[in-house]
Amino acid sequence: MEQDVNAEVFSRMNALRRGLHLHSVLYYHYHQPLISDAAFDERTAELLKIQAEHPTLAVRGYAPQVFKGWNGNTGMHFPKTDYIIGLAAAILLIAKQRGES
C-alpha cells in the first residue's frame, strides 16, 4: 500500500516540477504566463510540502538538483534548455490558436 502511495506522490511531484519549470520559462523567457501568480504559488506550495514530507523522493525524479533547496520564491534560475524552450513555444502556439493567450 505504501509503495502505491509513494508512486502516486512521486508522480505528482514530478508533474508539479515539470509544470513549474515550464511556467517559469513562459513567464521569464517569453513574458507570456498562462497561469496566474496565485496558481503558480499554489502549485509551488504543494510541491514544497511533498518534498518536505518525502525527502527520499525529493532527491529523485525530474530535475532534483534544480529543486533542491528551492524555496519557491522564483523560478528565474531554472535552466532554459532547448527542450523546455521548445515545449514552451509549442504550448504558446497552441494557446494562441485556441485564443487563450
C-alpha positions as CSV (number, residue, x, y, z in Angstrom):
1,M,0.0,0.0,0.0
2,E,2.7,2.5,0.9
3,Q,4.5,1.7,-2.3
4,D,1.4,2.7,-4.2
5,V,1.1,5.9,-2.2
6,N,4.8,6.7,-2.9
7,A,4.3,6.1,-6.6
8,E,1.4,8.4,-6.7
9,V,3.3,11.1,-4.7
10,F,6.3,10.7,-6.9
11,S,4.3,11.1,-10.0
12,R,2.6,14.2,-8.6
13,M,5.9,15.7,-7.5
14,N,7.3,15.2,-11.0
15,A,4.3,16.7,-12.7
16,L,4.5,19.7,-10.4
17,R,8.2,20.2,-11.1
18,R,7.8,19.9,-14.8
19,G,4.8,22.3,-14.8
20,L,6.6,24.9,-12.6
21,H,9.7,24.7,-14.8
22,L,7.6,25.2,-17.9
23,H,5.5,28.0,-16.5
24,S,8.7,29.7,-15.3
25,V,10.1,29.6,-18.9
26,L,6.8,31.0,-20.2
27,Y,6.9,33.8,-17.6
28,Y,10.6,34.7,-17.6
29,H,11.8,33.8,-21.1
30,Y,8.7,34.5,-23.2
31,H,7.0,37.0,-20.8
32,Q,3.7,35.3,-21.5
33,P,2.4,33.5,-18.5
34,L,-0.5,31.1,-19.0
35,I,-1.3,30.8,-15.3
36,S,-1.8,33.4,-12.6
37,D,0.8,34.1,-10.0
38,A,-1.6,32.7,-7.4
39,A,-1.9,29.4,-9.4
40,F,1.9,29.2,-9.6
41,D,2.1,29.9,-5.8
42,E,-0.4,27.1,-5.1
43,R,1.5,24.6,-7.1
44,T,4.7,25.7,-5.5
45,A,3.3,25.2,-2.0
46,E,2.0,21.8,-2.9
47,L,5.4,20.8,-4.3
48,L,7.3,22.1,-1.3
49,K,5.0,20.2,1.0
50,I,5.6,17.0,-0.9
51,Q,9.3,17.4,-0.9
52,A,9.4,18.2,2.8
53,E,7.2,15.2,3.7
54,H,9.0,12.8,1.3
55,P,12.7,13.7,1.3
56,T,13.8,10.4,-0.1
57,L,11.6,11.0,-3.2
58,A,12.7,14.7,-3.4
59,V,16.2,13.7,-4.4
60,R,15.0,11.7,-7.4
61,G,12.8,12.3,-10.4
62,Y,12.6,15.4,-12.6
63,A,15.5,17.8,-12.1
64,P,16.1,17.2,-8.4
65,Q,19.3,19.4,-8.5
66,V,17.2,22.3,-9.7
67,F,14.6,21.9,-7.0
68,K,17.0,21.0,-4.2
69,G,16.8,23.8,-1.6
70,W,14.3,25.8,-3.8
71,N,12.1,27.9,-1.6
72,G,9.5,28.7,-4.3
73,N,10.4,32.4,-4.3
74,T,11.1,32.5,-8.1
75,G,11.7,30.1,-11.0
76,M,14.0,32.6,-12.7
77,H,17.1,30.4,-12.1
78,F,15.5,27.3,-13.7
79,P,17.6,26.1,-16.7
80,K,16.4,27.1,-20.1
81,T,17.2,24.0,-22.1
82,D,16.4,23.7,-25.8
83,Y,13.8,21.2,-24.9
84,I,11.9,23.3,-22.3
85,I,12.1,26.4,-24.5
86,G,10.7,24.4,-27.5
87,L,8.0,22.9,-25.4
88,A,7.0,26.4,-24.1
89,A,7.0,27.8,-27.7
90,A,4.7,24.9,-28.8
91,I,2.3,25.5,-25.9
92,L,2.2,29.2,-26.6
93,L,1.4,28.4,-30.3
94,I,-1.5,26.1,-29.2
95,A,-2.8,28.6,-26.7
96,K,-2.7,31.3,-29.4
97,Q,-4.6,29.1,-31.8
98,R,-7.2,28.5,-29.2
99,G,-7.4,32.2,-28.3
100,E,-6.1,31.6,-24.8
101,S,-3.1,33.9,-24.9
